[in-house]
Amino acid sequence: MPHCAKCGTELKPDAKFCHKCGQSVQVKGPLRARQIGVTTPVATKRAPPRKKTRTPVCDVCNKEMTIEEGYVLSTTQVATSKAYWEFAFTRPWSYTHSMDPEGNMIAMLVQRQAAQSTGWLVCESCIQLFNVDRKVAKEYAKIAGSSSHPGDYCPLGSGPANHEAVALAAAKAWKKLYGKCPRSIEVRLE
């Protein structure tokens, strides 16, 4: 049983004040548990949890890198590139044709890729796919790397891309790789 620290009177386990002298006896945490005969582990001061930081990766091939090692491009620069779609269909999404030989899901991929509103981080290898000014894209990467929220950095011309232009690039890549237009995209290919 706990006792009053001031007068020594035996107290009820849930007492907040001594019924004899009125002294506050409320003790918090493990000490209170020990006073009433319950054993609990003693709380130790823990270091604050670390914020989980995501290692930047190339938005085209998923290669880990720092932002400053890469280039930042707009959605239009990436998603309207036929070379990007050829790369995507033969590498990260190589399963797409075997799962969907008619291309029924390509319109959904086009919609998702066209909708990205922030900049795309592109590695040294993947920048070869795009006909862009590399110096400018490198400057955008430097700016993004120094930003307090680098993943939200938007280069000039950022925002969602024109859906039809993205669909055209994807359809051309699909036709080149697999001999016919994807069923889910109705575009006229020249």
RAZIFEN-V873549 format. One line per field, one symbol per residue. ss: DSSP state (H for helix, E for strand, L for the rest). phi: phi as a letter, one per 40 degrees, with the letter a starting at -180 (. if undefined). burial: 1 if it has 9 or more other ideal C-beta (glycine too) atoms within 8 Angstrom, else 0. A space follows every 50 residues. Layout:
# RAZIFEN-V873549
ss->???
phi->???
burial->???
This chain:
# RAZIFEN-V873549
ss->LLELLLLLLELLLLLLELLLLLLELLLLLHHHHHHLLLLLLLLLLLLLLL LLLLLLELLLLLLELLHHHLEEELHHHHHLLHHHHHHHHHLLLLHHHHHL LLLLLHHHHHHHHHLLLLLEEELLLHHHHLLLLHHHHHHHHHHHHHLLLH HHLLLLLLLLLLHHHHHHHHHHHHHHHHLLLLLLLLLLLL
phi->.cbcccbgccbcdbcbbcccbgccbcbcgcccccccgccbcccbcbcccc ccbcccbccbbgccaccccbbbbcdccccccccccccccbbcbccdccca ccgccccccdcccccccccbcbcdcccccbcbccccccccccccccccbc cccbcdgchdccdccccccccccccccbgaccccbbbccc
burial->01010000101000101100001010000101110100000000000000 00000111011010101001111111111111111111100001011001 00111110111011010111111001101101000011011111101001 0011100100101011111111111011001101101000
